[in-house]
């Protein structure tokens, strides 16, 4: 069984999280500048066995697209072209993940300065997306 790699895509920063090899626990991995994400994913896929890539899909409460939805779809289209032998890619609802991530950081005792760093929230959001995905497939 391989790891699951989760992406919380943004036009500036991309939060990345990964599961353990047994796909039980998700952990924040890194935050990457959006221009570097494809190289990051290529390198990660060379070093680790990845069973699937989970991409957070931004939607409004009424399930319509947000301003960022097309950017995410464009990212996935480009990912498929740049890495033709990619593992399966699955979209997963990312509504409220930033709020959940911030609350998790508060409960974990993260300092206010670290919580204000949007990169930290992005990678924790990716972990929230991944954990939600893993819970949904069980």
C-alpha positions in Angstrom: 0.0 0.0 0.0 1.4 3.4 -0.9 1.0 6.8 0.6 -1.7 9.3 -0.3 -0.5 12.8 -1.2 -2.8 15.7 -0.6 -2.7 19.1 -2.3 -4.4 22.3 -1.0 -3.7 24.4 -4.2 -3.5 28.1 -4.1 -2.2 30.5 -6.7 0.6 31.7 -4.4 1.1 28.8 -2.0 0.4 25.1 -2.1 -0.1 23.1 1.1 1.0 19.5 0.9 0.2 16.7 3.3 0.9 12.9 3.2 -0.5 9.8 4.7 1.5 7.1 6.4 2.1 4.0 4.2 -0.9 2.2 5.8 -3.1 5.3 5.0 -4.3 5.7 8.6 -2.9 9.1 9.6 -2.4 12.3 7.6 0.4 14.7 8.4 1.3 18.1 7.1 4.4 17.8 4.9 5.3 21.2 3.4 4.2 24.4 1.8 5.5 25.1 -1.6 5.4 28.2 -3.9 2.8 27.4 -6.6 5.5 27.9 -9.3 7.6 25.1 -7.7 4.8 22.5 -7.0 5.2 20.4 -10.1 8.9 19.9 -9.5 8.1 19.1 -5.8 5.5 16.5 -6.8 7.9 14.9 -9.4 10.6 14.6 -6.9 8.3 13.3 -4.2 6.9 10.6 -6.6 10.5 9.5 -7.3 11.3 9.0 -3.6 8.0 7.6 -2.3 5.4 5.1 -3.5 2.2 7.2 -3.9 -1.1 5.4 -4.4 -3.2 8.5 -5.2 -3.1 12.3 -5.2 -6.0 14.0 -3.4 -6.7 17.6 -4.5 -8.9 19.9 -2.5 -11.8 21.2 -4.6 -13.0 24.6 -3.5 -16.8 25.0 -3.5 -19.2 27.5 -2.0 -21.8 26.4 0.5 -24.4 25.9 -2.3 -21.9 23.6 -4.1 -21.1 26.2 -6.9 -17.6 27.0 -8.0 -15.5 29.6 -6.2 -13.0 32.1 -7.7 -10.3 29.4 -7.2 -12.1 26.4 -8.6 -10.9 27.0 -12.2 -7.3 27.5 -10.9 -7.5 24.1 -9.2 -8.8 22.4 -12.3 -6.1 24.1 -14.4 -3.5 22.8 -11.9 -4.8 19.2 -12.3 -4.8 19.5 -16.1 -1.2 20.7 -16.1 -0.2 18.0 -13.6 -1.6 15.3 -15.8 0.4 16.7 -18.8 3.7 17.2 -16.9 3.5 13.8 -15.1 1.9 11.4 -17.6 2.5 8.4 -15.4 0.9 10.0 -12.3 -1.0 8.0 -9.8 -4.8 8.4 -9.8 -6.0 11.9 -8.9 -9.1 12.4 -6.8 -10.9 15.7 -5.9 -12.2 16.1 -2.4 -14.3 18.9 -0.9 -12.2 21.5 0.9 -15.0 23.6 2.4 -14.1 24.8 5.9 -10.7 23.2 5.9 -8.9 26.5 6.7 -11.2 27.1 9.7 -10.8 23.5 10.8 -7.0 23.8 10.4 -6.8 27.0 12.4 -8.9 25.5 15.2 -6.7 22.4 15.3 -3.6 24.6 15.5 -5.2 26.5 18.4 -6.1 23.3 20.2 -2.6 22.0 19.7 -1.2 25.1 21.4 0.4 26.6 18.4 1.7 30.1 19.0 -0.3 33.0 17.6 2.7 34.0 15.4 2.8 30.5 13.8 -0.9 30.5 13.3 -0.7 33.8 11.4 1.7 32.3 8.9 -0.6 31.4 6.1 1.8 28.7 4.9 1.3 26.8 8.1 -2.5 26.9 7.7 -2.2 25.7 4.1 -0.2 22.6 5.0 -2.5 21.8 7.9 -5.5 22.4 5.6 -4.0 19.8 3.2 -3.8 17.4 6.1 -7.4 18.0 7.0 -8.4 17.4 3.4 -6.5 14.2 3.3 -7.8 12.9 6.7 -11.4 13.7 5.5 -10.8 11.8 2.2 -9.4 8.8 4.1 -12.3 8.8 6.5 -14.7 9.0 3.5 -13.3 5.9 1.8 -13.4 3.7 4.9 
